Structures are given as structure tokens and as C-alpha cells.
Amino acid sequence: MPAPRDYVWIEALSDQEYSLKTSAEVLNIGRMALGRQIGGLSPNHNWGGGEMYKTALILATCVHVGSVNAETRKVFLEAEDTSRIQIATIEIAADRRYSVSMNDTVFTDHFLSMRPFKCLEGAVKHWCHVPYPYDIKRDVSAELTDLEYDFLFIWKGATEYGINMWNGVYYRLEDQNGALNGTLYEIDMNRLASPPEVGNFRPVKDSDLHESDPESHWLPRLVIE
């Protein structure tokens, strides 16, 4: 989900002269950085101060672009009746790399099949988070797969003592007008029991995912907005 950028181009024509193409907003930032009016700048303008002004404009541009692109999003699991549980927050940097902070307050600790899990407790089913155990880039500049790997789950019956790795949950994400909506697919989590080859950041294949009936699951949707 690459964000639109407000590009700036500064071309050095000589030691003292530059050709500038930019937006009005960046010109305002540059005006504050330089402490002088530059609103009437012509395409080829003699700055006089040369390198100092070029540096200030570049710094102003970096501040502007960073502020446009960095963002915070909330992650929800959604039931069939559209009720939601916020399970995490993600911070996306200007380069589209991100970090995840899980909302531990909505999870309960369980020890299932000799392993610790953090689970959401429903009346009929529990939804247990499965942290992806291998290397991941956490980069959404070109695609959303890393986010899909960060939100893997296994469901279990509320009264069951163990957990069945066959009951894996994989949310396939799509960007829909800026909101990321994930559709539930079933997956056998034993698929991830062995580490992938070095450099393979996409061990889950399309053939590993199976369509599911949303009405048969407690939390059939993942929403990031």
C-alpha cells in the first residue's frame, strides 16, 4: 500500500543557481527553514547563498515527505455481526516498513499442547495468535504478504484442552480504497513446522490455502484501517 508522494526536484545549474520544481506546501516549509520569502521563486533563480539554501530545501523536503507517508493503523478482527476486537497497532514508516504492537489486554494466556499461546476467548471458539517464527521483512511497499504472516491464528473449541494445528487461520489481505480487508482462509499450520530455505520469505503457497464459509467461524475478517 505505497502512499502517494509529493515529489521535489532540485537541479544544480551551477554553483550559485538552481532549478526548482516543488509543491506550494514544501515551499512554505522551505520558507520557514530559510527565514526568507521564496514564494516568488522563478524557475532559474540566483540564490546567492548557494549550498546553504540547497541543503535547507532538501531538509525541508525530507520533513514534508516523511510526514505524509508515516502513518499509524489499527488492526481489528471482525465477527459476522460486524462487532470488532482491536488486536494490534501498526506503525508504518515513510519507506513502508512497519512494526507491530499487539494489544495484549484483549488476549488471555493459555498453555496448549505443551506450548504457550495468547488467545481471544469466545463463547464457542478461541482464536489463538501464532507469531510467525521465521525471518520477515515487514515491508508493504510492494505487497501485503508480510502483514498476512504477522496475523496468523489457530482456532480451538472453547472447552478443548489442546490445540489442533490443522485449524489454522490465514487472512488474505486486499487494499480497498485505503482500508485493508482480510478474508479468512483455512491452512494447516504444520506447513510452517520446518524452517524455509534461506532467502525464502514466502513459504506459504496458494495451494496451502483453502476457502472457508465465513458463517462457520467466529472472526472471519481482519480489518486494518
Protein Blocks (a to p, Z undefined) as FASTA:
>chain_A
ZZcddddddddfbfkbccddddfklmmmmmmmnopafklpcfbdcehlmmmmmmmmmmmm
mmmmmmmmgccdddddddfkopacdfbdcdddfkopacddddfklpccddeehiacdddd
dfkbccdddddfbdcekiaklbmklmmmmmgcddddfkbmbdcfklpccdddddeehiac
dddddddfklmmpccdehiablbcfklpccddfklpfblcccdZZ
